[in-house]
Amino acid sequence: MKKFRPQPGFVVKAYRFALDPNAVQERALHSHCGAARAAYNWAVAWIEASWWQRKAESTYGIPQEQLTQWRPWSLPALRKAFNAVKHTDPRFAAWWQDNSKEAYNTGLANAAAAFDNYARSRQGQRRGRAMGIPRFKSKRKARPSCRFTTGTIRADADADGRHVTLPRLGTLRTHEPTVKLLARIQAGTARILSATVRHERGRWFVSLQTEVKRDLVPSPGPAWRSASTSV
């Protein structure tokens, strides 16, 4: 995945807010994050199926050039394969339309990144400890999360400045005011690039990756946390 490069004079900063969803919104948040995990697990199984098939075929003496083709793990390839089966695969057919396409894209993108990191690690092109083959994510252990890169993503200019709007999830209330971010957006010195929702320690949070004009960014300090420019 290509790294996002901010325009000259700008940096990327994450604005994080605790969410205060109602019961319906909380169910939708869990559904979106569950869809991301399901898509990730589907991608892992789909990719590895060709690996195990090739391994089985090789034990029968089938020539290398006649073995089952490797399945690609690029994000475009995974999207194409997933879109071809989501209407009929029993794991998705009954409910895939309940969530934003960004939920499934989150899982597919994470799978593509995981296999890319695994391949680079095997080839000695990745620093750090060796990475194992990507594993399935369990509902019990995986941290629920979902990323939105398209659709309506905004901090709302309402009376109390405590709402954000996300695709399919609609307008959600935040515990903290978003007025500082909103003021910068309205001044043309900031724009939201993406949003990620996560469930941590029993609460929901949204992190808004934002391109911000550099002269508005304070000097590094305990309260300042600048996000990576990788989006």
C-alpha positions in Angstrom: 0.0 0.0 0.0 1.4 3.4 -1.0 2.2 5.8 1.7 0.2 9.0 1.7 2.3 12.1 1.3 0.8 15.4 2.6 1.1 18.4 0.4 4.0 20.8 1.1 3.5 22.7 4.4 1.1 20.1 5.8 1.5 17.1 8.1 -0.8 14.3 9.1 -2.3 14.3 12.6 -4.8 12.0 14.3 -7.7 13.4 16.2 -9.1 10.8 18.6 -12.6 11.1 20.2 -14.5 8.7 22.5 -17.9 7.9 21.0 -21.2 7.8 22.8 -23.3 5.6 20.5 -26.9 4.6 21.2 -28.0 1.0 21.2 -28.7 0.8 17.5 -25.4 2.5 16.6 -23.5 0.2 18.9 -24.9 -2.9 17.2 -23.9 -1.3 13.8 -20.4 -0.7 15.1 -20.0 -4.3 16.2 -21.5 -5.5 12.8 -19.0 -3.4 10.8 -16.0 -4.5 12.8 -17.3 -8.1 12.6 -17.5 -7.8 8.8 -13.9 -6.6 8.7 -12.7 -9.6 10.7 -14.8 -12.0 8.6 -13.4 -10.5 5.3 -9.9 -10.8 6.7 -10.4 -14.5 7.7 -11.9 -15.2 4.2 -8.9 -13.7 2.5 -6.5 -15.7 4.6 -8.3 -18.9 3.8 -8.6 -18.1 0.1 -4.9 -17.3 -0.3 -3.7 -20.3 1.7 -5.9 -22.7 -0.1 -3.7 -22.5 -3.1 -0.6 -23.0 -1.0 -1.9 -26.2 0.5 -3.2 -27.4 -2.8 0.3 -26.9 -4.4 1.9 -28.7 -1.5 -0.4 -31.7 -1.9 0.1 -31.8 -5.6 3.9 -31.8 -5.3 3.7 -34.9 -3.1 2.2 -36.7 -6.1 5.1 -35.7 -8.4 3.2 -33.2 -10.4 5.7 -31.0 -12.3 6.2 -27.5 -10.9 4.8 -25.8 -14.0 1.6 -27.8 -13.7 0.9 -27.1 -10.1 -2.1 -25.0 -9.1 -1.4 -21.3 -9.6 -0.6 -19.1 -6.6 -3.4 -16.9 -5.6 -2.4 -13.3 -5.5 -2.8 -11.3 -2.3 -2.8 -7.7 -3.6 -5.7 -5.6 -2.4 -7.2 -5.3 -6.0 -7.0 -9.1 -6.5 -8.6 -9.8 -3.1 -11.4 -7.2 -3.8 -12.1 -8.9 -7.2 -12.2 -12.4 -5.7 -14.4 -11.3 -2.7 -16.9 -9.4 -4.9 -17.3 -12.5 -7.0 -18.4 -14.7 -4.1 -20.0 -12.4 -1.5 -23.5 -12.9 -3.0 -23.3 -16.7 -2.8 -20.9 -17.5 0.0 -23.0 -18.6 3.0 -20.6 -16.7 5.3 -21.7 -13.4 3.7 -24.7 -13.8 1.4 -27.3 -13.1 4.0 -25.8 -10.0 5.6 -23.0 -8.4 3.6 -25.3 -5.6 2.5 -25.9 -4.6 6.1 -22.5 -2.9 6.3 -20.5 -0.4 4.4 -18.1 -1.8 1.7 -15.4 -0.1 3.7 -15.8 -2.7 6.4 -14.9 -5.5 4.1 -12.2 -3.5 2.5 -10.7 -3.0 6.0 -10.3 -6.8 6.4 -9.0 -7.4 2.8 -6.5 -4.5 3.2 -5.2 -5.9 6.5 -4.9 -9.4 4.9 -3.0 -8.0 1.9 -0.6 -6.1 4.3 -0.1 -9.2 6.5 0.9 -11.5 3.6 3.1 -8.8 2.1 4.9 -8.4 5.4 5.2 -12.2 5.7 6.7 -12.4 2.2 9.2 -9.6 2.9 10.2 -11.2 6.2 10.9 -14.5 4.5 13.0 -12.7 1.9 15.0 -10.8 4.5 13.6 -7.5 3.3 11.8 -6.6 6.6 13.5 -5.5 9.8 12.6 -7.1 13.1 11.8 -10.6 14.2 10.7 -13.1 11.6 7.0 -13.1 10.9 4.9 -16.3 10.7 2.2 -17.0 8.2 -0.9 -14.9 8.8 -3.4 -16.5 11.1 -7.1 -16.3 11.5 -8.6 -13.7 13.8 -10.9 -14.9 16.6 -14.0 -13.1 17.7 -12.9 -13.4 21.3 -9.3 -12.1 20.9 -9.3 -9.7 18.0 -9.7 -6.0 18.8 -12.8 -4.8 16.9 -11.9 -2.1 14.4 -13.0 -0.7 11.0 -11.5 1.9 8.7 -13.4 4.3 6.4 -11.6 6.0 3.5 -14.5 7.0 1.3 -18.0 8.2 1.7 -19.3 10.9 4.2 -16.7 11.4 6.9 -17.0 14.7 8.8 -17.0 16.5 12.1 -20.5 18.1 12.3 -21.0 21.8 12.8 -24.0 21.4 15.2 -24.9 23.4 18.3 -22.7 21.6 20.8 -19.9 20.4 18.4 -20.0 16.8 19.7 -20.9 14.8 16.6 -19.2 13.0 13.8 -20.7 11.4 10.7 -19.4 8.1 9.2 -20.6 6.0 6.2 -23.6 3.8 7.0 -23.2 4.5 10.7 -24.7 7.9 10.4 -24.1 10.7 13.0 -22.6 9.6 16.3 -22.2 11.7 19.4 -18.7 12.2 20.8 -17.9 12.7 24.5 -15.3 15.4 23.7 -16.1 18.5 21.5 -14.7 18.5 18.0 -14.7 22.3 17.7 -10.9 22.7 17.3 -10.8 20.3 14.4 -14.0 21.7 12.9 -12.6 25.3 13.1 -9.5 24.2 11.2 -11.5 22.5 8.5 -13.8 25.5 8.1 -10.7 27.7 7.8 -9.3 25.5 5.0 -6.2 24.5 7.0 -7.2 20.9 7.6 -9.1 18.1 5.9 -10.1 14.6 7.1 -8.5 11.8 5.2 -9.9 8.7 6.9 -11.6 7.5 10.0 -11.0 4.4 12.1 -13.4 3.1 14.8 -12.1 0.8 17.5 -13.4 -0.8 20.6 -11.0 -0.6 23.5 -11.5 -1.3 27.2 -15.3 -1.3 26.9 -15.6 1.9 24.9 -15.8 3.0 21.3 -13.3 5.5 19.8 -12.9 7.2 16.4 -9.6 8.4 15.1 -9.7 10.9 12.3 -6.6 11.0 10.2 -6.3 14.6 9.1 -4.0 16.6 6.9 -3.2 19.8 8.9 -1.3 22.9 7.9 2.1 22.8 9.6 2.1 26.2 11.2 -1.0 25.1 13.2 0.8 22.1 14.7 2.4 22.7 18.2 5.9 21.7 19.1 6.3 18.1 20.2 5.4 17.6 23.9 3.6 15.2 26.3 0.2 16.1 24.9 1.2 16.0 21.3 0.9 12.8 19.3 1.5 13.1 15.6 0.2 10.3 13.4 2.4 8.5 10.8 2.0 9.8 7.3 1.1 6.3 6.3 -2.6 6.2 5.6 
